[in-house]
């Protein structure tokens, strides 16, 4: 049974935080390795420190997907294997859906619908041939001024919007937040934005309490910014 990428993500979201590139990558690794997870090996694959990978395993353990078997070794639980079986039945293509999701978010978060192939290789940590194989149905690769680019097709741009909305926000909001925070995935983007927002809010409140005229101006501008983001989030723009 095959589903669209949008439907597949909706099913996947019942098990893990699909906005987290690290959770997505960890589950992909676990399913492809027969259900056994070696923390050291996973940390190298994801580019995380050993401690960060242990924290990631803790989050997956709390979701009931993995259980600790020894020092640096985890294995999938029954629920974790259920997720892997679901992936095999529902995945929308022969490629890893996690790689597809990751690449679409990287390309779609840019200021334009095209991205230099070298930059895409750096951000995705994938080789040229693998990128071409996965993304060929989502757009076109072309050369301009001696440099290779990938560009979304009009249909793929629409599908990217659907994908991001499954994660809870709209494509415009996602691009704005990615630009402001430089986060790697949606989880880190939202966390960094929250920290920035609260920090600026505290400064604005301080200015108001201090009685500065600039505090009133800053508060008015900050209220406008807040309303804009509320609208963007509410309507998933």
C-alpha positions in Angstrom: 0.0 0.0 0.0 1.6 3.3 -1.1 0.7 6.7 0.3 1.6 10.2 -0.7 4.4 11.9 1.2 1.9 14.1 3.0 -0.1 11.0 4.2 3.1 9.1 5.1 4.3 12.0 7.3 0.9 12.2 9.0 1.2 8.4 9.9 4.9 8.9 11.0 4.0 11.8 13.3 2.1 9.4 15.5 5.4 7.8 16.5 8.2 10.4 16.3 8.7 14.1 16.0 9.0 14.3 12.2 10.3 17.9 12.4 13.5 16.6 14.1 16.1 15.6 11.6 18.0 13.7 14.3 15.0 11.6 15.4 14.2 10.9 11.8 17.8 9.9 11.1 18.1 7.7 14.2 14.9 5.7 13.3 16.1 5.4 9.7 19.4 3.9 11.0 17.7 1.6 13.5 15.4 0.2 10.9 18.2 -0.4 8.4 20.5 -2.0 10.9 18.1 -4.7 12.0 16.9 -3.0 15.1 20.2 -2.7 16.9 21.6 0.8 17.6 25.2 1.5 18.4 25.5 5.0 19.9 29.1 5.6 18.7 28.3 4.6 15.2 25.0 6.6 15.1 26.8 9.7 16.5 29.3 9.6 13.6 26.4 9.2 11.0 24.4 12.1 12.4 27.4 14.3 13.2 26.6 14.5 16.9 28.7 14.2 20.0 28.4 10.9 22.0 26.5 12.8 24.8 24.1 14.4 22.3 23.4 11.0 20.8 22.7 9.5 24.2 20.2 12.4 24.8 18.6 11.5 21.5 18.2 7.9 22.6 16.6 9.1 25.8 14.0 10.9 23.9 13.3 7.9 21.7 13.2 5.7 24.8 10.6 8.0 26.4 8.5 7.5 23.2 8.7 3.8 23.8 10.7 3.1 20.6 14.0 1.9 22.0 15.3 0.1 25.1 18.9 0.1 26.5 20.7 -3.2 26.1 24.1 -2.3 27.4 26.7 0.4 27.4 26.2 2.4 24.2 23.8 -0.2 22.8 20.1 0.1 22.3 17.5 -2.0 20.4 14.0 -1.3 19.0 11.0 -2.2 21.2 7.9 -3.8 19.8 6.6 -0.3 19.1 9.8 0.6 17.3 9.6 -2.5 15.1 6.0 -1.6 14.4 7.2 1.8 13.1 9.8 0.1 10.8 7.1 -2.3 9.5 4.8 0.7 8.9 7.6 2.4 6.9 8.1 -0.6 4.7 4.4 -0.8 3.9 3.6 2.9 3.5 6.8 4.6 2.2 6.0 6.6 -1.0 9.1 5.5 -2.9 12.0 3.1 -3.0 14.2 5.8 -1.5 14.4 6.4 2.2 11.5 8.7 3.0 13.7 10.3 5.7 16.3 11.4 3.1 13.5 12.7 0.9 12.1 14.8 3.7 15.5 16.1 4.7 16.4 17.2 1.2 13.0 18.8 0.6 13.3 20.9 3.8 16.9 21.9 2.9 15.9 23.0 -0.7 12.6 24.5 0.3 14.0 26.6 3.2 16.1 28.7 0.9 15.3 32.2 -0.2 14.7 30.9 -3.8 13.6 27.6 -5.3 17.1 26.8 -6.5 20.2 25.8 -4.6 23.8 25.2 -5.8 24.6 21.5 -5.9 27.8 21.9 -3.9 25.9 23.7 -1.1 23.2 20.9 -1.2 25.9 18.3 -0.8 27.4 20.1 2.2 24.1 20.6 4.0 22.8 17.0 3.3 26.2 15.2 3.7 25.2 13.2 0.6 27.1 12.5 -2.6 26.2 14.0 -6.0 24.9 10.7 -7.5 22.7 10.0 -4.5 21.2 13.6 -4.6 20.5 13.3 -8.3 18.8 9.9 -7.8 16.6 11.1 -5.0 15.7 14.6 -6.3 15.3 13.9 -10.0 11.5 13.5 -9.7 11.2 16.7 -7.7 12.8 19.2 -10.1 15.7 19.6 -12.5 19.5 19.8 -12.3 21.1 22.3 -14.6 24.4 24.2 -15.1 24.8 28.0 -15.0 28.1 29.9 -15.2 30.0 26.7 -14.6 28.1 25.8 -11.5 25.5 23.0 -11.0 22.1 23.9 -9.5 19.0 22.0 -8.4 15.6 23.7 -8.9 12.2 22.8 -7.6 9.5 22.1 -10.2 6.2 24.0 -9.8 4.4 20.8 -8.6 7.2 20.1 -6.2 7.0 23.6 -4.7 3.3 22.8 -4.0 4.2 19.4 -2.5 6.8 21.1 -0.3 4.1 23.4 1.1 1.9 20.4 1.9 4.9 18.7 3.6 5.7 21.7 5.8 2.0 22.1 6.8 2.0 18.6 8.1 4.8 19.7 10.5 2.5 22.4 11.8 3.6 25.6 10.0 3.5 27.1 6.5 6.3 27.3 3.9 6.7 31.1 4.3 6.9 30.9 8.1 9.4 28.1 7.8 11.7 30.1 5.5 11.5 33.2 7.7 12.3 31.2 10.8 15.1 29.3 9.1 16.7 32.6 7.9 16.4 34.2 11.4 17.7 31.2 13.4 19.9 29.2 11.0 18.6 26.1 12.6 19.3 22.6 11.1 15.7 21.2 11.5 12.3 22.4 12.6 12.8 21.5 16.2 16.0 23.5 16.6 14.5 26.3 14.5 11.5 26.7 16.8 13.7 26.4 20.0 16.1 29.1 18.8 13.2 31.3 17.8 11.6 30.9 21.2 14.9 31.9 22.9 15.3 34.9 20.7 11.7 36.0 21.1 11.7 35.7 24.9 15.1 37.5 25.1 13.9 40.5 23.0 10.6 40.5 24.9 12.5 40.9 28.2 14.5 43.8 26.8 11.3 45.5 25.6 9.6 45.0 29.1 12.7 46.5 30.7 12.6 49.6 28.5 8.9 50.0 29.3 9.5 49.7 33.1 12.4 52.1 32.9 10.1 54.7 31.4 12.1 55.3 28.3 10.1 56.8 25.3 12.0 54.3 23.2 10.4 51.6 25.3 7.0 52.6 24.1 8.1 52.6 20.5 9.9 49.2 20.9 6.8 47.8 22.5 4.6 48.9 19.7 6.9 47.4 17.0 7.2 44.2 19.0 3.4 43.9 19.2 3.2 44.2 15.4 5.9 41.5 15.0 4.0 39.3 17.4 0.7 39.7 15.6 2.3 39.0 12.3 3.8 35.7 13.6 0.5 34.7 15.2 -1.2 35.2 11.8 1.5 33.2 10.0 1.3 30.3 12.4 -2.5 30.3 12.6 -3.0 30.2 8.9 0.1 28.1 8.1 1.4 30.5 5.6 
